[in-house]
Amino acid sequence: MRGTISIVLDGASFQDTERCRQIIHKLFESNVFGVKNGKAILSFDSGGILADIEISMKTYNRKFENEPKLELKSFDQFKIETTPDHSTVAKSI
C-alpha cells in the first residue's frame, strides 16, 4: 500500500516550502499522527523552526472505562524520502 500527500503552497518561497516539508517530516518521525486520546503540542523558535514536540496521552479516563481499548499503531511501516526536487514522499515498507 502506498500513500501520497501533495500540498500546493501558492506564492511560497523555496525556503518556506522546505521549512514546511521539514516540519511535516518531523511530525511523521515523531508519530504525531498516531496520537489517540491525547494531544501534541508543537513549539517553534523565533525563526519559525520546529523546536519541540510534546505528546501526552491519557492512560485512564473514567468515562471511557467500559469502551473497548484502542489499538495504537505506529508508522514504523513507513519510510520518508526526500526526492531530488526536495519534496518528501512517505512510502510503505
TIVO-2410 file (N, C-alpha, C; in nm, 3 decimals):
# residues 93
REC num residu      c1      c2      c3 atome chaine
REC   1      M   0.085  -0.117   0.000     N      A
REC   1      M   0.000   0.000   0.000    CA      A
REC   1      M   0.090   0.124   0.000     C      A
REC   2      R   0.048   0.225  -0.070     N      A
REC   2      R   0.127   0.347  -0.081    CA      A
REC   2      R   0.036   0.467  -0.065     C      A
REC   3      G   0.078   0.564   0.010     N      A
REC   3      G   0.003   0.687   0.026    CA      A
REC   3      G   0.086   0.804  -0.021     C      A
REC   4      T   0.019   0.903  -0.078     N      A
REC   4      T   0.088   1.023  -0.125    CA      A
REC   4      T   0.017   1.145  -0.072     C      A
REC   5      I   0.093   1.240  -0.023     N      A
REC   5      I   0.039   1.368   0.020    CA      A
REC   5      I   0.101   1.475  -0.069     C      A
REC   6      S   0.018   1.557  -0.130     N      A
REC   6      S   0.066   1.664  -0.215    CA      A
REC   6      S   0.004   1.795  -0.167     C      A
REC   7      I   0.089   1.893  -0.140     N      A
REC   7      I   0.043   2.023  -0.091    CA      A
REC   7      I   0.096   2.131  -0.184     C      A
REC   8      V   0.007   2.218  -0.229     N      A
REC   8      V   0.047   2.330  -0.314    CA      A
REC   8      V   0.044   2.457  -0.229     C      A
REC   9      L   0.157   2.525  -0.223     N      A
REC   9      L   0.168   2.649  -0.146    CA      A
REC   9      L   0.188   2.764  -0.243     C      A
REC  10      D   0.079   2.828  -0.282     N      A
REC  10      D   0.087   2.938  -0.376    CA      A
REC  10      D   0.169   3.053  -0.318     C      A
REC  11      G   0.263   3.101  -0.395     N      A
REC  11      G   0.343   3.216  -0.357    CA      A
REC  11      G   0.449   3.190  -0.252     C      A
REC  12      A   0.468   3.066  -0.213     N      A
REC  12      A   0.568   3.034  -0.110    CA      A
REC  12      A   0.706   3.024  -0.173     C      A
REC  13      S   0.806   3.074  -0.102     N      A
REC  13      S   0.944   3.063  -0.149    CA      A
REC  13      S   0.995   2.921  -0.126     C      A
REC  14      F   1.110   2.890  -0.185     N      A
REC  14      F   1.170   2.759  -0.162    CA      A
REC  14      F   1.198   2.739  -0.013     C      A
REC  15      Q   1.246   2.843   0.055     N      A
REC  15      Q   1.277   2.834   0.198    CA      A
REC  15      Q   1.151   2.805   0.280     C      A
REC  16      D   1.040   2.872   0.247     N      A
REC  16      D   0.914   2.848   0.318    CA      A
REC  16      D   0.865   2.705   0.295     C      A
REC  17      T   0.874   2.661   0.171     N      A
REC  17      T   0.830   2.527   0.136    CA      A
REC  17      T   0.915   2.422   0.206     C      A
REC  18      E   1.046   2.443   0.209     N      A
REC  18      E   1.137   2.349   0.274    CA      A
REC  18      E   1.112   2.345   0.424     C      A
REC  19      R   1.083   2.459   0.485     N      A
REC  19      R   1.053   2.464   0.629    CA      A
REC  19      R   0.928   2.380   0.659     C      A
REC  20      C   0.824   2.396   0.577     N      A
REC  20      C   0.701   2.317   0.595    CA      A
REC  20      C   0.727   2.169   0.574     C      A
REC  21      R   0.808   2.134   0.474     N      A
REC  21      R   0.840   1.994   0.448    CA      A
REC  21      R   0.913   1.933   0.567     C      A
REC  22      Q   1.007   2.007   0.624     N      A
REC  22      Q   1.081   1.956   0.739    CA      A
REC  22      Q   0.990   1.935   0.859     C      A
REC  23      I   0.895   2.025   0.880     N      A
REC  23      I   0.800   2.012   0.991    CA      A
REC  23      I   0.715   1.887   0.972     C      A
REC  24      I   0.658   1.870   0.852     N      A
REC  24      I   0.574   1.753   0.825    CA      A
REC  24      I   0.655   1.625   0.840     C      A
REC  25      H   0.777   1.625   0.791     N      A
REC  25      H   0.865   1.509   0.803    CA      A
REC  25      H   0.885   1.474   0.950     C      A
REC  26      K   0.913   1.574   1.034     N      A
REC  26      K   0.935   1.550   1.176    CA      A
REC  26      K   0.807   1.502   1.245     C      A
REC  27      L   0.690   1.550   1.202     N      A
REC  27      L   0.563   1.503   1.259    CA      A
REC  27      L   0.545   1.353   1.234     C      A
REC  28      F   0.580   1.307   1.114     N      A
REC  28      F   0.573   1.163   1.085    CA      A
REC  28      F   0.674   1.087   1.170     C      A
REC  29      E   0.798   1.135   1.175     N      A
REC  29      E   0.903   1.068   1.253    CA      A
REC  29      E   0.865   1.056   1.401     C      A
REC  30      S   0.796   1.156   1.452     N      A
REC  30      S   0.760   1.160   1.594    CA      A
REC  30      S   0.627   1.093   1.624     C      A
REC  31      N   0.566   1.033   1.523     N      A
REC  31      N   0.439   0.962   1.536    CA      A
REC  31      N   0.326   1.051   1.587     C      A
REC  32      V   0.329   1.179   1.553     N      A
REC  32      V   0.223   1.271   1.593    CA      A
REC  32      V   0.088   1.226   1.537     C      A
REC  33      F   0.088   1.169   1.418     N      A
REC  33      F  -0.038   1.127   1.356    CA      A
REC  33      F  -0.093   0.998   1.417     C      A
REC  34      G  -0.018   0.937   1.508     N      A
REC  34      G  -0.064   0.818   1.576    CA      A
REC  34      G  -0.122   0.847   1.714     C      A
REC  35      V  -0.128   0.973   1.753     N      A
REC  35      V  -0.178   1.009   1.886    CA      A
REC  35      V  -0.328   0.982   1.894     C      A
REC  36      K  -0.368   0.910   1.998     N      A
REC  36      K  -0.509   0.881   2.027    CA      A
REC  36      K  -0.533   0.916   2.173     C      A
REC  37      N  -0.649   0.972   2.203     N      A
REC  37      N  -0.681   1.012   2.341    CA      A
REC  37      N  -0.572   1.099   2.401     C      A
REC  38      G  -0.522   1.191   2.322     N      A
REC  38      G  -0.415   1.276   2.372    CA      A
REC  38      G  -0.399   1.400   2.288     C      A
REC  39      K  -0.283   1.460   2.304     N      A
REC  39      K  -0.256   1.583   2.229    CA      A
REC  39      K  -0.107   1.593   2.199     C      A
REC  40      A  -0.077   1.669   2.098     N      A
REC  40      A   0.061   1.700   2.063    CA      A
REC  40      A   0.074   1.852   2.063     C      A
REC  41      I   0.173   1.902   2.135     N      A
REC  41      I   0.198   2.045   2.140    CA      A
REC  41      I   0.326   2.071   2.063     C      A
REC  42      L   0.316   2.156   1.961     N      A
REC  42      L   0.432   2.192   1.880    CA      A
REC  42      L   0.483   2.328   1.924     C      A
REC  43      S   0.612   2.338   1.947     N      A
REC  43      S   0.674   2.465   1.984    CA      A
REC  43      S   0.771   2.506   1.874     C      A
REC  44      F   0.769   2.633   1.840     N      A
REC  44      F   0.855   2.687   1.734    CA      A
REC  44      F   0.947   2.794   1.792     C      A
REC  45      D   1.067   2.805   1.736     N      A
REC  45      D   1.157   2.910   1.781    CA      A
REC  45      D   1.123   3.042   1.711     C      A
REC  46      S   1.200   3.146   1.738     N      A
REC  46      S   1.170   3.279   1.683    CA      A
REC  46      S   1.182   3.285   1.531     C      A
REC  47      G   1.252   3.188   1.471     N      A
REC  47      G   1.265   3.182   1.326    CA      A
REC  47      G   1.158   3.098   1.259     C      A
REC  48      G   1.064   3.046   1.338     N      A
REC  48      G   0.958   2.964   1.282    CA      A
REC  48      G   0.998   2.819   1.260     C      A
REC  49      I   1.111   2.778   1.317     N      A
REC  49      I   1.159   2.641   1.304    CA      A
REC  49      I   1.103   2.558   1.418     C      A
REC  50      L   1.056   2.437   1.386     N      A
REC  50      L   1.003   2.347   1.488    CA      A
REC  50      L   1.112   2.316   1.589     C      A
REC  51      A   1.088   2.350   1.716     N      A
REC  51      A   1.189   2.333   1.820    CA      A
REC  51      A   1.159   2.218   1.914     C      A
REC  52      D   1.029   2.184   1.931     N      A
REC  52      D   0.994   2.085   2.032    CA      A
REC  52      D   0.857   2.028   2.001     C      A
REC  53      I   0.841   1.899   2.026     N      A
REC  53      I   0.710   1.832   2.016    CA      A
REC  53      I   0.686   1.763   2.149     C      A
REC  54      E   0.575   1.797   2.212     N      A
REC  54      E   0.538   1.734   2.338    CA      A
REC  54      E   0.410   1.654   2.314     C      A
REC  55      I   0.416   1.525   2.340     N      A
REC  55      I   0.299   1.438   2.321    CA      A
REC  55      I   0.255   1.386   2.457     C      A
REC  56      S   0.126   1.401   2.485     N      A
REC  56      S   0.071   1.341   2.606    CA      A
REC  56      S  -0.055   1.267   2.569     C      A
REC  57      M  -0.069   1.149   2.629     N      A
REC  57      M  -0.185   1.065   2.601    CA      A
REC  57      M  -0.246   1.022   2.733     C      A
REC  58      K  -0.377   1.020   2.739     N      A
REC  58      K  -0.446   0.977   2.860    CA      A
REC  58      K  -0.435   0.825   2.871     C      A
REC  59      T  -0.400   0.780   2.990     N      A
REC  59      T  -0.395   0.636   3.014    CA      A
REC  59      T  -0.520   0.587   3.084     C      A
REC  60      Y  -0.595   0.680   3.143     N      A
REC  60      Y  -0.720   0.642   3.208    CA      A
REC  60      Y  -0.816   0.760   3.206     C      A
REC  61      N  -0.940   0.730   3.173     N      A
REC  61      N  -1.047   0.829   3.178    CA      A
REC  61      N  -1.173   0.752   3.212     C      A
REC  62      R  -1.233   0.781   3.326     N      A
REC  62      R  -1.347   0.705   3.376    CA      A
REC  62      R  -1.460   0.695   3.274     C      A
REC  63      K  -1.486   0.802   3.199     N      A
REC  63      K  -1.599   0.798   3.105    CA      A
REC  63      K  -1.576   0.698   2.991     C      A
REC  64      F  -1.451   0.656   2.968     N      A
REC  64      F  -1.421   0.559   2.863    CA      A
REC  64      F  -1.395   0.420   2.920     C      A
REC  65      E  -1.421   0.401   3.049     N      A
REC  65      E  -1.386   0.277   3.116    CA      A
REC  65      E  -1.447   0.153   3.052     C      A
REC  66      N  -1.572   0.161   3.007     N      A
REC  66      N  -1.640   0.045   2.952    CA      A
REC  66      N  -1.631   0.033   2.800     C      A
REC  67      E  -1.559   0.125   2.737     N      A
REC  67      E  -1.541   0.119   2.592    CA      A
REC  67      E  -1.422   0.029   2.560     C      A
REC  68      P  -1.424  -0.035   2.443     N      A
REC  68      P  -1.310  -0.120   2.406    CA      A
REC  68      P  -1.183  -0.037   2.392     C      A
REC  69      K  -1.071  -0.097   2.425     N      A
REC  69      K  -0.942  -0.029   2.417    CA      A
REC  69      K  -0.903  -0.008   2.271     C      A
REC  70      L  -0.842   0.106   2.243     N      A
REC  70      L  -0.794   0.136   2.109    CA      A
REC  70      L  -0.659   0.070   2.087     C      A
REC  71      E  -0.640   0.020   1.970     N      A
REC  71      E  -0.510  -0.035   1.934    CA      A
REC  71      E  -0.428   0.077   1.871     C      A
REC  72      L  -0.315   0.110   1.935     N      A
REC  72      L  -0.229   0.214   1.883    CA      A
REC  72      L  -0.136   0.155   1.778     C      A
REC  73      K  -0.127   0.223   1.666     N      A
REC  73      K  -0.039   0.177   1.560    CA      A
REC  73      K   0.067   0.283   1.536     C      A
REC  74      S   0.188   0.238   1.513     N      A
REC  74      S   0.294   0.334   1.483    CA      A
REC  74      S   0.314   0.340   1.332     C      A
REC  75      F   0.392   0.434   1.291     N      A
REC  75      F   0.422   0.450   1.150    CA      A
REC  75      F   0.557   0.387   1.115     C      A
REC  76      D   0.596   0.282   1.191     N      A
REC  76      D   0.722   0.215   1.163    CA      A
REC  76      D   0.724   0.148   1.026     C      A
REC  77      Q   0.606   0.120   0.972     N      A
REC  77      Q   0.600   0.052   0.844    CA      A
REC  77      Q   0.616   0.149   0.727     C      A
REC  78      F   0.648   0.275   0.757     N      A
REC  78      F   0.667   0.375   0.652    CA      A
REC  78      F   0.809   0.429   0.656     C      A
REC  79      K   0.856   0.473   0.542     N      A
REC  79      K   0.982   0.546   0.540    CA      A
REC  79      K   0.957   0.677   0.467     C      A
REC  80      I   1.027   0.779   0.508     N      A
REC  80      I   1.013   0.912   0.450    CA      A
REC  80      I   1.136   0.937   0.364     C      A
REC  81      E   1.114   0.975   0.239     N      A
REC  81      E   1.224   1.003   0.147    CA      A
REC  81      E   1.212   1.145   0.095     C      A
REC  82      T   1.326   1.207   0.074     N      A
REC  82      T   1.330   1.337   0.009    CA      A
REC  82      T   1.377   1.315  -0.134     C      A
REC  83      T   1.298   1.362  -0.231     N      A
REC  83      T   1.331   1.343  -0.371    CA      A
REC  83      T   1.426   1.454  -0.416     C      A
REC  84      P   1.488   1.439  -0.533     N      A
REC  84      P   1.582   1.542  -0.581    CA      A
REC  84      P   1.520   1.682  -0.592     C      A
REC  85      D   1.388   1.691  -0.611     N      A
REC  85      D   1.325   1.823  -0.619    CA      A
REC  85      D   1.284   1.875  -0.481     C      A
REC  86      H   1.337   1.809  -0.375     N      A
REC  86      H   1.317   1.848  -0.234    CA      A
REC  86      H   1.176   1.826  -0.183     C      A
REC  87      S   1.098   1.742  -0.250     N      A
REC  87      S   0.968   1.706  -0.196    CA      A
REC  87      S   0.987   1.583  -0.108     C      A
REC  88      T   0.893   1.558  -0.020     N      A
REC  88      T   0.901   1.445   0.072    CA      A
REC  88      T   0.796   1.344   0.032     C      A
REC  89      V   0.834   1.218   0.033     N      A
REC  89      V   0.745   1.109  -0.002    CA      A
REC  89      V   0.745   1.009   0.113     C      A
REC  90      A   0.625   0.973   0.162     N      A
REC  90      A   0.613   0.868   0.264    CA      A
REC  90      A   0.574   0.740   0.190     C      A
REC  91      K   0.654   0.635   0.209     N      A
REC  91      K   0.631   0.509   0.140    CA      A
REC  91      K   0.614   0.397   0.240     C      A
REC  92      S   0.526   0.304   0.210     N      A
REC  92      S   0.509   0.186   0.293    CA      A
REC  92      S   0.627   0.093   0.273     C      A
REC  93      I   0.674   0.036   0.381     N      A
REC  93      I   0.789  -0.056   0.372    CA      A
REC  93      I   0.739  -0.197   0.351     C      A
***
